[in-house]
Structures are given as C-alpha cells and as structure tokens.
Amino acid sequence: MQDIYYDSLTKLPSRFALIEYLQDLQHANICLIDVDNFSNINSAYGFEVGDTVLVEMARLIDICKPFSSKLFRLNSDEFIVVCTEVMSSKKLSELASSIISFFDQTEIVVSDELEIRVSVSIGISIGKGSDILNHARTAVKELREHKRSSYKIYDPNSSFIKKQHENVYWIQKIKEAFEEERLITYYQPIVDNKTKKITKYECLIRICENGILTPPIRFMEASRLTGTLSLVTKTVIEQSFKKFSDSEYEFSINITSTDLYLDYLEEHLLKCVKKYSIRPSKVSLEMLEDISTINTPEILEQLNSLRYHGFKISIDDFGAQSSNFSRLLEFSPDYLKIDGSFVKNILNDKKSLIIVEAVVLLCKKSNIKIIAEFVHSKEVQEKIEELGIDYSQGYYFGEPKADLL
C-alpha cells in the first residue's frame, strides 16, 4: 500500500505530511518554489523527461536550501521549503534570491544528449497553520502578473489581494444578478459631427441593485472567471435588439475575445435579427483595442462572415495598450474609437493631440470612420470637429440612460 505521506516520484514528504507538520508549528517561514512554464517541458519532451526533471529538481533544492529546513513536494511542479527559525524579510529575500540564482546557473542533466535549464518563481509567507500555503501560492500568482524567475513575499494589504477579494465578492454578485434578472442595458448617444444629430447609441451593461448601478469595469473580471461573459453579451444583444426594433438609430454592442473563441455570435445575432426585424447594417460589433486577438483564421473567418451578413465591426479604445497599426490596416474595420484618455486630455497634453492626429490621418486614408469618446466639454468637442473626427460620444452629449433620448 502506498504511503500517502511520501511522494512516490521524488521520495520527498508529500502534501499530507506538510499539512500535518504545519499544524504542529507555532511559527514557520515557507518558500513555495514553482517551476516556470513546466508544462512546456512535458509538451516538448514528454512526461517521462518531465518526471526526470522533477526528481532532479528535488535533489537540487535539497542541496541549496538551509540545512535546518525541511523540503516537501506540494503538487506537480511545486516544492515547499519550511524554515522554523525566526527570519527577517531580508533574510527570506536572500534565501529566495540564492535559490533562483542557483537554478539560473544550473543545467539539469536528463541524459547524455539532453540538458535542460529551468527557472523558478518563489512565493514567501510567514505565519502558522495551513493558511500560509494559500498565502505563498497567492504571492506566486501576484508575482506572475508581472514577471517570472523572481520572488514575492505575501502582503495581505497589496492591491492584488484587494482585487482577489473584490473578485470573490463580484462572483457572487454576478451570479445573483443573473438569477434575479438585474442585468440592465443602458444606452449612450453618439453624435454625427456633420449633422450635429444623434445617429447611433452604444449599448452598455449595468448591474442594478436597489437603484444603484454598477458599471462593467467592476464585474467583468468576475464574469470572465465564472465563464459567464457570453451570457452578459447575449443579455446585451437581446435587450438592445428589442430596444431598437422600432427605431432607425444604429447601435453598437461590445464583444470580447471570449465571444469570438466560443464561436456562437453569428448564429445568435442572426436569430435576433429575424426575431426583432433588425437590419444587420444597423449593428456594430465593438471589439476591444487589442486587435492582436484577431490572429487566427477561425476568428477572421467569423468576423468576415458577420460583415458579409451586413454587420459592422468597430475597434474600441484604440491607442491604449498595444496598438498595432499594421494589424489595423490589414483588418480595416468600419469604425475606430480613439481611446478616451487621449480625447479627455487633448487640450492640455501635446502627446495626446499628436496621437489623435496620427490616428485620424491613418483612418482618413484607410476610409475608416472615427469616433471620439469621453467628449466632456464644448471646448473638447470644438477640437474634435476641427480635427475632422466623424462622431463624438461622451457626457457633453449625454450619459448612458435606460431610454433613448
């Protein structure tokens, strides 16, 4: 019978042994050593080579850990070093740095023909009980938001932890909102700068609770984590198609890369077109600015098929993050929205003005219609008109409302 207190591969004490060991300690410092991109080793060389690497990792960590500490294997590519002596943050940082440096300079010999160099990320936590395991893993997750082959000491007051707590809160809230049908679509007007009239609306989802509206920036990450992003999009589609069924206004709906990867949009949109007698040409599908997601034949085929049916494609928040001008020209959307942060600062920030001017020039030459969002004053609107931007959107013209103006 297998001894559950020892890992059969590395012969190290197992997770069960670790949990029992921690329960008896009044104080512990732990370093969770996580191999970076270990799945790549399994994919490239096979699981047998991966197992050999893990066995050798266990041997090498045992060599470079403090003499008085204990080593455990937690999960597949995770090892735990437990030190019971009182150690300062500086001392723990030095320990983690020495382990990282050791692996940076050490090649793992798999066979005469194969040597593999690995890097590790280390999460550090201090305290007692099994909670410090979760804290160390959280530290690794926070670290990997920005880099690898480094270490992070768990900080309960960090913005990352605050975000994790918010996600837990909003995961419950998004679940309740679906169950109680409290996801409501609001509509913000878009003005044609030549005619000075409202010709379009952007459809924006809100959670409504006791008269308080919550914008998507608060709950969309929780929706992604719970796999409900497509349900949010379907809710907006259903409510907006119904709203505009008796109107000649055009309207735009935000879609995510998840919607594209799930490959349901065309069928669902065409059903709603028929149900509500909406011309597809009235509908713009507004994609996030990161057009690098348009990088597979399947997604391009979807978007081209939607355009074939008459739907328009718009790129949202262009200019933020990783704008890709060559990708933009290759895809050539119908509309492009300039990121609101540049529009908002266009009168006071020369760099913002230069970026907006460059985008306008590119779109004019490529026959792409331009929308400026975050237009909040008469002076900004005058500048937008002066630059020849086709449409404006912002609180200067109207905030999102449940009804059309």
Stockholm file with secondary structure:
# STOCKHOLM 1.0

chainA/1-405         MQDIYYDSLTKLPSRFALIEYLQDLQHANICLIDVDNFSNINSAYGFEVGDTVLVEMARLIDICKPFSSKLFRLNSDEFIVVCTEVMSSKKLSELASSIISFFDQTEIVVSDELEIRVSVSIGISIGKGSDILNHARTAVKELREHKRSSYKIYDPNSSFIKKQHENVYWIQKIKEAFEEERLITYYQPIVDNKTKKITKYECLIRICENGILTPPIRFMEASRLTGTLSLVTKTVIEQSFKKFSDSEYEFSINITSTDLYLDYLEEHLLKCVKKYSIRPSKVSLEMLEDISTINTPEILEQLNSLRYHGFKISIDDFGAQSSNFSRLLEFSPDYLKIDGSFVKNILNDKKSLIIVEAVVLLCKKSNIKIIAEFVHSKEVQEKIEELGIDYSQGYYFGEPKADLL
#=GR chainA/1-405 SS CCCTTBCTTTCSBCHHHHHHHHHTCSCEEEEEEEETTHHHHHHHHCHHHHHHHHHHHHHHHHHHSCTTCEEEEEETTEEEEEECSCCCHHHHHHHHHHHHHHHHTCEEECSSSCEEECCEEEEEEEESSTHHHHHHHHHHHHHHTTCSSSEEECCTTSHHHHHHHHHHHHHHHHHHHHHTTCEEEEEEEEEETTTTEEEEEEEEEEEEETTEEECHHHHHHHHHHTTCHHHHHHHHHHHHHHHTTTCCCEEEEEECHHHHHHTCHHHHHHHHHHHHTCCGGGEEEEECSCGGGCCSHHHHHHHHHHHHTTCEEEEEEETSSSCCHHHHHHHCCSEEEECHHHHHTTTTCHHHHHHHHHHHHHHHHHTCEEEECCCCSHHHHHHHHHTTCSEEESTTTCCCBSSCC
#=GC SS_cons         CCCTTBCTTTCSBCHHHHHHHHHTCSCEEEEEEEETTHHHHHHHHCHHHHHHHHHHHHHHHHHHSCTTCEEEEEETTEEEEEECSCCCHHHHHHHHHHHHHHHHTCEEECSSSCEEECCEEEEEEEESSTHHHHHHHHHHHHHHTTCSSSEEECCTTSHHHHHHHHHHHHHHHHHHHHHTTCEEEEEEEEEETTTTEEEEEEEEEEEEETTEEECHHHHHHHHHHTTCHHHHHHHHHHHHHHHTTTCCCEEEEEECHHHHHHTCHHHHHHHHHHHHTCCGGGEEEEECSCGGGCCSHHHHHHHHHHHHTTCEEEEEEETSSSCCHHHHHHHCCSEEEECHHHHHTTTTCHHHHHHHHHHHHHHHHHTCEEEECCCCSHHHHHHHHHTTCSEEESTTTCCCBSSCC
//
